[in-house]
Amino acid sequence: MKKNVFRLLLTGAFSTIIFVACNSEGTKEGDQTATESTTAPAVVGQSGVVDDVSQKNVVGVAVGSPDHTTLVTAVTAAELVDALSNAGPFTVFAPTNAAFEKLPAGTVEGLLVPEKKESLQEILQYHVSVGVYKLENLKDGQQIDEVFGGKVTIGVKDGKYTVNGANILATVPASNGIVYVIDQVIFAPKK
C-alpha cells in the first residue's frame, strides 16, 4: 500500500506542471520602437515552490549538504525531486558521497544514463519509506517497508543504529519527514 501511495504522489507531482507564457508588449516612443519581453521560468511541480523561510524538505536537506552531491545528482537524474518534495511524510536513508564511492568503479556513472533511469529509481526508492520513523522509536530487528516494495532492517547495538548494516551517522529533521545520513548505499535483496 505504501508503494502505491508513493506512486500516487509521484504521479500527482508530475501532473502538476505549470507553464507560464511569455508576455510581450511593444511600445513606441517617437521614431524608436522598443519591444519588452518578460519570460518567467517554468515552474515544475512541488520542487518549484520557493520558500526561504520554512524548514527545508528532504530534498532541500540533501541539496544543502556538501556530503550529498552524488545523491542529489542521482535523485535529479531519476526524476524524483518533485515526488520527494511533496508533503510526505518520508523517512529517507541518505548515503553520503563517500558511500557512493565505495561502489565498484563506474557503477554510479552507469546508473545516471537515461537508459538506466528505472533501475536508478528502484535503488533510490529503496532508501525511502512513507512515514516518519524517529530514531528514539527504532528497535533492533525492526523492519520498515520501503517505497520500492522491500523492507530494510534496523539494527541497534550499544547505542549505535544501522539500516541493513549501514551506519546511521546523523539525523536531520525536514519539513516533510526525516533524513538519516548513512555510510553505505543499501540495496534490496535479489528477488
N, CA and C of each residue as an Amber inpcrd file, in Angstrom:
protein
   573
   0.8140000  -1.1840000   0.0000000   0.0000000   0.0000000   0.0000000
   0.8640000   1.2570000   0.0000000   1.9730000   1.2270000   0.7900000
   2.8520000   2.3860000   0.8380000   3.4830000   2.6390000  -0.5200000
   3.7770000   1.5680000  -1.2480000   4.3310000   1.7090000  -2.5860000
   3.3290000   2.4260000  -3.4750000   2.0520000   2.0630000  -3.3570000
   1.0150000   2.7020000  -4.1590000   0.8400000   4.1660000  -3.7770000
   0.9780000   4.4870000  -2.4910000   0.8680000   5.8790000  -2.0440000
   1.9780000   6.7060000  -2.6800000   3.2200000   6.1660000  -2.6630000
   4.3340000   6.8990000  -3.2550000   4.1220000   7.0730000  -4.7510000
   3.6820000   6.0270000  -5.4190000   3.4430000   6.1420000  -6.8650000
   2.3350000   7.1540000  -7.1530000   1.3170000   7.2180000  -6.2830000
   0.2580000   8.2110000  -6.4340000   0.8340000   9.6110000  -6.2610000
   1.6970000   9.7790000  -5.2510000   2.3510000  11.0780000  -5.0470000
   3.2190000  11.4280000  -6.2400000   3.9630000  10.4300000  -6.7380000
   4.8370000  10.6420000  -7.8760000   4.0370000  11.0440000  -9.1020000
   2.9380000  10.3400000  -9.3620000   2.0820000  10.6590000 -10.4970000
   1.4840000  12.0510000 -10.3460000   1.0220000  12.3670000  -9.1340000
   0.4400000  13.6860000  -8.8910000   1.4590000  14.7900000  -9.0810000
   2.6970000  14.5260000  -8.6660000   3.7390000  15.5450000  -8.7780000
   4.0390000  15.8560000 -10.2330000   4.1020000  14.8050000 -11.0540000
   4.4270000  15.0300000 -12.4470000   3.2510000  15.6040000 -13.2390000
   2.0550000  15.4700000 -12.7090000   0.9010000  16.0040000 -13.4240000
   0.5940000  17.4390000 -13.0480000   1.3990000  18.0190000 -12.1620000
   1.1420000  19.3910000 -11.7320000   2.0780000  20.3930000 -12.3990000
   2.4520000  20.1240000 -13.6190000   3.3620000  21.0170000 -14.3370000
   2.6190000  22.2980000 -14.7260000   3.2530000  23.4070000 -14.4070000
   2.6610000  24.7110000 -14.6950000   3.5610000  25.4420000 -15.6710000
   2.9850000  25.8950000 -16.7510000   3.7560000  26.6650000 -17.7090000
   3.3120000  28.1210000 -17.6520000   4.2810000  29.0090000 -17.6560000
   3.9960000  30.4390000 -17.6550000   4.3530000  30.9770000 -19.0270000
   3.3680000  31.5260000 -19.7080000   3.5720000  32.0170000 -21.0700000
   4.3560000  33.3200000 -21.0630000   5.0440000  33.5400000 -22.1340000
   5.7830000  34.7910000 -22.2850000   4.7930000  35.9250000 -22.5070000
   5.0950000  37.0490000 -21.9290000   4.2510000  38.2200000 -22.0760000
   5.0630000  39.2820000 -22.7820000   4.6970000  39.5780000 -24.0190000
   5.4270000  40.5780000 -24.7930000   4.5590000  41.7950000 -24.9800000
   5.2110000  42.9370000 -24.8740000   4.4830000  44.1880000 -25.0480000
   5.3790000  45.1370000 -25.8250000   4.8840000  45.6980000 -26.8890000
   5.6600000  46.6510000 -27.6780000   5.2380000  48.0740000 -27.3460000
   6.2040000  48.9870000 -27.2900000   5.9050000  50.3940000 -27.0530000
   6.6060000  51.2080000 -28.1140000   6.0370000  52.3430000 -28.4210000
   6.6220000  53.1900000 -29.4360000   6.8150000  54.5760000 -28.8500000
   8.0560000  55.0260000 -28.8660000   8.3570000  56.3600000 -28.3960000
   9.0490000  57.0900000 -29.5400000   8.4250000  58.1210000 -30.0470000
   8.9830000  58.8710000 -31.1730000   9.1810000  57.9690000 -32.3560000
  10.3980000  57.9800000 -32.9110000  10.7030000  57.1540000 -34.0720000
  11.2480000  55.7790000 -33.6890000  11.4940000  55.5450000 -32.3740000
  12.0670000  54.2670000 -31.9620000  10.9720000  53.3330000 -31.4460000
  11.0810000  52.0870000 -31.7990000  10.1620000  51.0750000 -31.2850000
  10.9460000  50.1550000 -30.3690000  10.4730000  50.0200000 -29.1390000
  11.1320000  49.1350000 -28.1720000  10.2020000  47.9700000 -27.8810000
  10.7560000  46.8180000 -27.8840000   9.9660000  45.6320000 -27.5430000
  10.4700000  45.1090000 -26.2170000   9.5530000  44.9850000 -25.2730000
   9.8990000  44.4980000 -23.9440000   9.3190000  43.1030000 -23.7990000
  10.1510000  42.1810000 -23.4640000   9.6920000  40.8000000 -23.3100000
  10.0800000  40.3020000 -21.9300000   9.1050000  39.7870000 -21.2290000
   9.3520000  39.2190000 -19.9170000   9.0170000  37.7480000 -19.9720000
   9.9930000  36.9340000 -19.6550000   9.7660000  35.4980000 -19.6650000
   9.9550000  34.9760000 -18.2460000   8.9160000  34.3810000 -17.7020000
   9.0060000  33.7740000 -16.3720000   9.4340000  32.3320000 -16.5490000
  10.3030000  31.8500000 -15.6760000  10.7220000  30.4470000 -15.8020000
   9.5570000  29.5040000 -15.5240000   9.5750000  28.3770000 -16.2060000
   8.5300000  27.3750000 -15.9820000   8.7230000  26.7800000 -14.5880000
   7.6500000  26.6610000 -13.8580000   7.6810000  26.0620000 -12.5300000
   7.1550000  24.6450000 -12.6730000   7.9560000  23.6780000 -12.2710000
   7.5760000  22.2880000 -12.4430000   7.3620000  21.6500000 -11.0790000
   6.1220000  21.2960000 -10.7710000   5.8070000  20.5460000  -9.5680000
   6.1700000  21.2250000  -8.2640000   6.0970000  20.4460000  -7.1990000
   6.3210000  20.9450000  -5.8480000   7.7340000  21.4870000  -5.6620000
   8.7040000  20.9360000  -6.3720000  10.0850000  21.3960000  -6.2120000
  10.2690000  22.8250000  -6.7000000   9.3280000  23.3230000  -7.4860000
   9.4090000  24.6910000  -7.9940000   8.9320000  25.7320000  -7.0080000
   8.3750000  25.3080000  -5.8890000   7.9000000  26.2500000  -4.8790000
   9.1140000  26.8080000  -4.1370000   9.2130000  28.1340000  -4.1060000
  10.3300000  28.7810000  -3.4310000   9.8630000  29.2720000  -2.0720000
  10.5580000  28.8390000  -1.0300000  10.2370000  29.2320000   0.3380000
  11.5460000  29.2910000   1.1190000  12.0200000  30.5050000   1.3420000
  13.2900000  30.6810000   2.0360000  13.1270000  30.7960000   3.5430000
  11.8960000  30.6590000   4.0400000  11.6270000  30.8540000   5.4600000
  11.4170000  29.5340000   6.1990000  10.6610000  28.6250000   5.6010000
  10.3050000  27.3740000   6.2670000  11.4840000  26.4080000   6.3220000
  11.3090000  25.3870000   7.1570000  12.2840000  24.3090000   7.2530000
  12.3970000  23.6210000   5.8950000  13.5770000  23.1750000   5.5120000
  13.7920000  22.5080000   4.2310000  13.1120000  21.1420000   4.2200000
  12.6390000  20.7460000   3.0190000  12.1000000  19.3970000   2.8690000
  13.2690000  18.4330000   2.6850000  12.9870000  17.1360000   2.5210000
  14.0600000  16.1410000   2.4460000  15.0030000  16.4030000   1.2720000
  14.4760000  16.8980000   0.1670000  15.3260000  17.2240000  -0.9820000
  16.1950000  18.4310000  -0.6420000  15.6080000  19.4570000  -0.0190000
  16.3580000  20.6450000   0.3660000  17.4780000  20.3390000   1.3360000
  17.2300000  19.3820000   2.2330000  18.2760000  18.9590000   3.1740000
  19.4600000  18.3860000   2.3910000  19.1840000  17.5110000   1.4300000
  20.2540000  16.9040000   0.6300000  20.9670000  17.9520000  -0.2220000
  20.1870000  18.8350000  -0.8350000  20.7780000  19.8780000  -1.6810000
  21.7070000  20.7710000  -0.8610000  21.3530000  21.0410000   0.3780000
  22.1540000  21.9040000   1.2360000  23.3680000  21.2340000   1.8540000
  23.5630000  19.9480000   1.5950000  24.6620000  19.2030000   2.2050000
  25.7880000  18.9670000   1.1940000  27.0030000  19.4280000   1.4920000
  28.1090000  19.1550000   0.5770000  28.4790000  17.6680000   0.5280000
  28.0040000  16.8870000   1.4880000  28.2860000  15.4520000   1.5200000
  27.2860000  14.6160000   0.7270000  26.3130000  15.2670000   0.0870000
  25.2770000  14.5260000  -0.6330000  25.1060000  14.9680000  -2.0910000
  26.1550000  15.4790000  -2.6990000  26.0430000  15.9440000  -4.0860000
  25.7680000  14.7840000  -5.0470000  26.3440000  13.6270000  -4.7900000
  26.0880000  12.4640000  -5.6600000  24.6350000  12.0340000  -5.5340000
  24.1100000  12.0210000  -4.3150000  22.7070000  11.6600000  -4.1050000
  21.7880000  12.6490000  -4.8240000  22.0710000  13.9320000  -4.7190000
  21.2490000  14.9510000  -5.3880000  21.2910000  14.7470000  -6.8960000
  22.4690000  14.4600000  -7.4430000  22.5960000  14.1970000  -8.8780000
  21.7520000  12.9850000  -9.2700000  21.7910000  11.9440000  -8.4570000
  21.0340000  10.7190000  -8.7480000  19.5290000  10.9650000  -8.6600000
  19.0850000  11.6660000  -7.6270000  17.6450000  11.9610000  -7.4620000
  17.1510000  12.8030000  -8.6420000  17.9690000  13.7290000  -9.0870000
  17.6030000  14.5590000 -10.2460000  17.5350000  13.7130000 -11.5070000
  18.5380000  12.8760000 -11.7470000  18.5580000  12.0180000 -12.9410000
  17.3920000  11.0420000 -12.9430000  16.9690000  10.5980000 -11.7700000
  15.8580000   9.6470000 -11.6590000  14.5020000  10.3500000 -11.7020000
  14.5210000  11.6730000 -11.8010000  13.2970000  12.4820000 -11.8430000
  12.4040000  12.2330000 -10.6260000  13.0250000  12.2230000  -9.4390000
  12.2890000  12.0100000  -8.1890000  12.2390000  13.2580000  -7.3060000
  12.7810000  14.3800000  -7.7890000  12.8310000  15.5970000  -6.9860000
  11.4330000  16.0480000  -6.5770000  10.5080000  16.1190000  -7.5310000
   9.1490000  16.5730000  -7.2050000   8.4420000  15.6190000  -6.2520000
   8.5930000  14.3260000  -6.4900000   7.9330000  13.3480000  -5.6130000
   8.4120000  13.4960000  -4.1740000   9.7110000  13.6960000  -3.9990000
  10.2670000  13.8050000  -2.6480000  10.0880000  15.2060000  -2.0560000
   9.6250000  16.1440000  -2.8530000   9.3400000  17.4940000  -2.3570000
   7.9030000  17.6120000  -1.8680000   7.0820000  16.6160000  -2.1430000
   5.6840000  16.6230000  -1.7010000   5.5880000  16.4930000  -0.1840000
   4.3800000  16.5700000   0.3270000   4.1390000  16.6040000   1.7690000
   4.6440000  15.3730000   2.5080000   4.6780000  14.2260000   1.8380000
   5.1450000  13.0200000   2.5250000   4.1420000  12.5450000   3.5500000
   4.5840000  12.2200000   4.7340000   5.9420000  12.3360000   5.2480000
   6.8170000  11.1760000   4.7970000   8.1330000  11.4380000   4.7540000
   9.0940000  10.4450000   4.3090000  10.1910000  10.2450000   5.3450000
  10.7070000   9.0330000   5.4010000  11.9690000   8.7560000   6.0680000
  12.9250000   8.4030000   4.9490000  14.0130000   9.1530000   4.8500000
  14.9810000   8.9540000   3.7780000  16.3130000   8.5440000   4.3870000
  16.8560000   7.4260000   3.9060000  18.1860000   6.9840000   4.2840000
  19.1220000   7.4940000   3.1920000  19.9010000   8.5320000   3.4990000
  20.6700000   9.2780000   2.5050000  22.1560000   8.9170000   2.5390000
  22.6160000   8.1280000   1.5560000  24.0340000   7.7870000   1.5010000
  24.8850000   9.0270000   1.1950000  26.0420000   9.0990000   1.8210000
  26.9670000  10.1990000   1.5660000  27.7110000   9.9700000   0.2520000
  28.4300000  11.0060000  -0.1850000  29.2770000  10.8540000  -1.3730000
  30.2720000   9.7080000  -1.1640000  30.8470000   9.6190000   0.0400000
  31.8040000   8.5440000   0.3410000  31.1510000   7.1660000   0.2280000
  29.8690000   7.0760000   0.5630000  29.1490000   5.8060000   0.4270000
  29.0520000   5.3990000  -1.0400000  28.7520000   6.3600000  -1.9070000
  28.6820000   6.0590000  -3.3450000  30.0670000   5.6790000  -3.8910000
  31.1180000   6.2830000  -3.3390000  32.4780000   5.9850000  -3.7980000
  32.8910000   4.5550000  -3.4550000  32.2330000   3.9230000  -2.4860000
  32.5380000   2.5310000  -2.1110000  32.0260000   1.5340000  -3.1580000
  31.1180000   1.9750000  -4.0220000  30.5780000   1.0780000  -5.0480000
  31.6570000   0.7980000  -6.0840000  31.5500000  -0.3130000  -6.8060000
  32.5330000  -0.6060000  -7.8580000  32.6360000   0.5520000  -8.8580000
  33.8320000   0.7630000  -9.3670000  34.0870000   1.8440000 -10.3180000
  33.0950000   1.7850000 -11.4880000  32.5540000   2.9350000 -11.8290000
  31.6350000   3.0480000 -12.9630000  30.1790000   2.7870000 -12.6350000
  29.8870000   2.3000000 -11.4200000  28.5040000   1.9690000 -11.0630000
  27.6080000   3.2050000 -11.0960000  28.0250000   4.2570000 -10.4180000
  27.1960000   5.4650000 -10.3490000  27.0270000   6.0580000 -11.7390000
  28.1190000   6.2120000 -12.4670000  28.0540000   6.7880000 -13.8140000
  27.1400000   5.9560000 -14.7110000  27.2120000   4.6470000 -14.5740000
  26.3740000   3.7520000 -15.3800000  24.8950000   3.9020000 -15.0660000
  24.5680000   4.2030000 -13.8090000  23.1620000   4.3660000 -13.4230000
  22.5950000   5.7300000 -13.7950000  23.4570000   6.6980000 -14.0730000
  22.9910000   8.0500000 -14.3770000  22.5840000   8.2380000 -15.8380000
  22.8310000   7.2510000 -16.6720000  22.4370000   7.3640000 -18.0820000
  20.9210000   7.1730000 -18.1960000  20.2890000   7.8640000 -19.1450000
  18.8250000   7.7850000 -19.2690000  18.2810000   6.3590000 -19.3990000
  19.0270000   5.4740000 -20.0390000  18.5620000   4.0990000 -20.2330000
  18.4440000   3.3270000 -18.9170000  19.1010000   3.7990000 -17.8690000
  19.0870000   3.1140000 -16.5710000  18.2150000   3.8370000 -15.5410000
  17.3860000   4.7660000 -16.0090000  16.5820000   5.5620000 -15.0880000
  15.6970000   4.6950000 -14.1950000  15.0790000   3.6730000 -14.7410000
  14.2000000   2.8140000 -13.9430000  14.9790000   2.0770000 -12.8480000
  16.1540000   1.5760000 -13.1760000  16.9900000   0.9000000 -12.1720000
  17.4210000   1.8810000 -11.0940000  17.7860000   3.0930000 -11.4920000
  18.1890000   4.1240000 -10.5410000  17.0240000   4.4840000  -9.6240000
  15.8360000   4.6030000 -10.1950000  14.6540000   4.9000000  -9.3840000
  14.4190000   3.8040000  -8.3530000  14.5530000   2.5470000  -8.7560000
  14.3430000   1.4340000  -7.8310000  15.3470000   1.4800000  -6.6750000
  16.6030000   1.7540000  -6.9940000  17.6280000   1.8220000  -5.9500000
  17.3230000   2.9680000  -4.9890000  17.0210000   4.1300000  -5.5330000
  16.7430000   5.2930000  -4.6830000  15.4700000   5.1040000  -3.8620000
  14.4460000   4.4970000  -4.4540000  13.1930000   4.2840000  -3.7340000
  13.3560000   3.2430000  -2.6210000  14.4030000   2.4430000  -2.6930000
  14.6960000   1.5080000  -1.6020000  15.2860000   2.2460000  -0.4000000
  15.6330000   3.4980000  -0.5700000  16.1570000   4.3420000   0.5140000
  15.0800000   5.2280000   1.1230000  13.8150000   5.0480000   0.7160000
  12.7210000   5.9340000   1.1530000  11.5620000   5.1190000   1.7080000
  11.0680000   5.5650000   2.8660000   9.8580000   4.9870000   3.4600000
   8.8060000   6.0720000   3.5550000   7.5600000   5.6770000   3.4190000
   6.4660000   6.6110000   3.6500000   6.1630000   6.5680000   5.1390000
   6.2670000   7.7070000   5.7910000   6.0880000   7.8120000   7.2360000
   7.3640000   8.3340000   7.8720000   7.2580000   8.7530000   9.1120000
   8.4240000   9.2420000   9.8430000   8.7590000   8.2450000  10.9450000
   9.9610000   7.7120000  10.8730000  10.4530000   6.7730000  11.8700000
  11.5440000   7.4730000  12.6680000  11.1920000   7.9560000  13.8520000
  12.1390000   8.6890000  14.6870000  13.1520000   7.7360000  15.3050000
  14.3750000   8.2090000  15.4120000  15.4750000   7.3900000  15.9030000
  15.1660000   6.7730000  17.2570000  14.6040000   7.5590000  18.1620000
  14.3380000   7.0490000  19.5180000  13.2780000   5.9500000  19.5410000
  12.5250000   5.8010000  18.4630000  11.4950000   4.7600000  18.3950000
  11.9520000   3.5130000  17.6230000  13.1330000   3.5730000  17.0240000
  13.6290000   2.4250000  16.2670000  14.1010000   1.3300000  17.2160000
  13.8000000   0.0990000  16.8510000  14.1450000  -1.0740000  17.6750000
  15.0340000  -2.0270000  16.8860000  15.8920000  -2.7250000  17.5920000
  16.7530000  -3.7140000  16.9660000  15.8990000  -4.7890000  16.2960000
  16.1790000  -5.0540000  15.0370000  15.4410000  -6.0650000  14.2860000
  14.1710000  -5.5460000  13.6190000  13.8100000  -4.3090000  13.8870000
  12.6020000  -3.7260000  13.2870000  12.7530000  -3.6740000  11.7710000
  11.6890000  -4.0120000  11.0760000  11.6890000  -3.9250000   9.6210000
  10.7670000  -2.7950000   9.1890000  11.2310000  -2.0390000   8.2090000
  10.4840000  -0.8950000   7.6970000  10.2620000  -1.0960000   6.2040000
   9.0250000  -0.9260000   5.7690000   8.6930000  -1.0390000   4.3440000
   9.2540000   0.1520000   3.5830000   9.8850000  -0.1380000   2.4670000
  10.4270000   0.9060000   1.6130000   9.5060000   1.1050000   0.4140000
   9.6020000   2.2630000  -0.2020000   8.7460000   2.5980000  -1.3380000
   8.9060000   1.5830000  -2.4610000  10.1170000   1.1060000  -2.6790000
  10.3650000   0.1510000  -3.7610000   9.6610000  -1.1710000  -3.5400000
   9.2250000  -1.4160000  -2.3090000   8.4950000  -2.6440000  -2.0510000
   9.2160000  -3.6030000  -1.1410000  10.4810000  -3.4010000  -0.9160000
  11.2220000  -4.2490000   0.0010000  11.1650000  -3.7050000   1.4190000
  11.8990000  -4.3520000   2.2790000  11.9810000  -3.9240000   3.6760000
  13.4480000  -3.7100000   4.0210000  13.6900000  -2.7570000   4.9220000
  15.0230000  -2.5990000   5.4880000  14.9440000  -3.0410000   6.9410000
  16.0820000  -3.4560000   7.4810000  16.1350000  -3.9170000   8.8590000
  17.0080000  -2.9750000   9.6790000  16.4520000  -2.5320000  10.7850000
  17.1560000  -1.6430000  11.7010000  17.9640000  -2.4730000  12.6820000
  19.1630000  -2.0260000  12.9680000  19.9940000  -2.6450000  13.9920000
  20.2870000  -1.6190000  15.0750000  20.2210000  -2.0480000  16.3250000
  20.5630000  -1.1680000  17.4450000  21.4680000  -1.9630000  18.3730000
  22.6970000  -1.4590000  18.5640000  23.6390000  -2.1430000  19.4470000
  24.5580000  -1.1050000  20.0740000  24.6240000  -1.1360000  21.3840000
  25.4800000  -0.2190000  22.1430000  25.2120000   1.2430000  21.7830000
  23.9420000   1.5670000  21.5700000  23.5620000   2.9460000  21.2740000
  23.8210000   3.3810000  19.8450000  24.2800000   2.4760000  19.0020000
  24.5350000   2.7990000  17.5940000  23.4460000   2.1650000  16.7460000
  23.0430000   2.9000000  15.7130000  21.9540000   2.4680000  14.8520000
  22.4760000   2.1750000  13.4500000  21.9010000   1.1250000  12.8450000
  22.2260000   0.7800000  11.4660000  20.9390000   0.4990000  10.6980000
  21.0300000   0.5740000   9.3890000  19.9490000   0.1590000   8.5000000
  20.5800000  -0.7540000   7.4590000  20.1650000  -2.0140000   7.4450000
  20.7610000  -3.0330000   6.5700000  22.2870000  -3.0460000   6.6980000
  22.7940000  -2.8030000   7.8860000  24.2280000  -2.8190000   8.1340000
  24.9270000  -1.4880000   7.9220000  24.2780000  -0.5430000   7.2500000
  24.8650000   0.7960000   7.0500000  24.7030000   1.5920000   8.3360000
  25.7570000   2.2530000   8.7590000  25.7060000   3.0600000   9.9740000
  24.8930000   4.3300000   9.7530000  24.0290000   4.6410000  10.7030000
  23.3080000   5.9160000  10.6800000  24.2180000   6.9140000  11.3780000
  24.7170000   7.8860000  10.6020000  25.7130000   8.8350000  11.0920000
  25.0900000  10.0890000  11.6940000  23.9280000  10.4700000  11.1980000
  23.2780000  11.6990000  11.6670000  21.7970000  11.6440000  11.3350000
  21.0460000  12.4550000  12.0520000  19.6110000  12.5790000  11.8410000
  19.3070000  14.0390000  11.5670000  18.6070000  14.3120000  10.4690000
  18.2760000  15.6920000  10.1170000  16.7680000  15.7850000   9.9090000
  16.0620000  16.5460000  10.7630000  14.6260000  16.7140000  10.5580000
  14.3620000  17.5650000   9.3150000  13.2510000  17.2930000   8.6640000
  12.8550000  18.0480000   7.4730000  11.3730000  18.3930000   7.5850000
  10.9260000  19.3220000   6.7700000   9.5210000  19.7430000   6.8300000
   8.5750000  18.6270000   6.4240000   9.0330000  17.6990000   5.6110000
   8.1830000  16.6000000   5.1520000   8.7260000  15.2300000   5.5700000
   9.4470000  15.2030000   6.6750000   9.9360000  13.9210000   7.1620000
  11.2370000  14.0270000   7.9070000  12.0600000  13.0130000   7.7150000
  13.3420000  12.9400000   8.4220000  14.3690000  12.3130000   7.4880000
  15.6020000  12.7830000   7.5890000  16.7030000  12.2570000   6.7800000
  17.7230000  11.6240000   7.7160000  18.0750000  10.3770000   7.4320000
  19.1450000   9.7010000   8.1440000  20.3430000   9.6330000   7.2090000
  21.4510000  10.2060000   7.6110000  22.6820000  10.1520000   6.8390000
  23.3090000   8.7870000   7.1040000  23.6050000   8.0430000   6.0250000
  24.1670000   6.7010000   6.1730000  25.4750000   6.5810000   5.3970000
  26.2980000   5.6060000   5.7940000  27.6360000   5.4750000   5.2180000
  27.7460000   4.4070000   4.1290000  26.6200000   3.8660000   3.6660000
  26.6200000   2.8870000   2.5800000  25.3730000   3.0850000   1.7180000
  25.4790000   2.7050000   0.4670000  24.2920000   2.5990000  -0.3850000
  23.6970000   1.2340000  -0.0670000  22.3920000   1.1930000   0.1900000
  21.7530000  -0.0830000   0.5140000  20.9670000  -0.5860000  -0.6940000
  20.9190000  -1.8820000  -0.8370000  20.2430000  -2.4950000  -1.9780000
  19.2060000  -3.4930000  -1.5020000  18.1220000  -3.5580000  -2.2480000
  17.0780000  -4.5390000  -1.9520000  17.6330000  -5.9370000  -2.2170000
  17.2170000  -6.9140000  -1.4230000  17.6520000  -8.2880000  -1.6950000
  17.1920000  -8.7270000  -3.0750000  17.9800000  -9.5390000  -3.7040000
  17.6000000 -10.0720000  -5.0340000  16.3410000 -10.8870000  -4.9050000
  15.4290000 -10.7350000  -5.8710000  14.1560000 -11.4800000  -5.8430000
  14.3090000 -12.8030000  -6.5360000
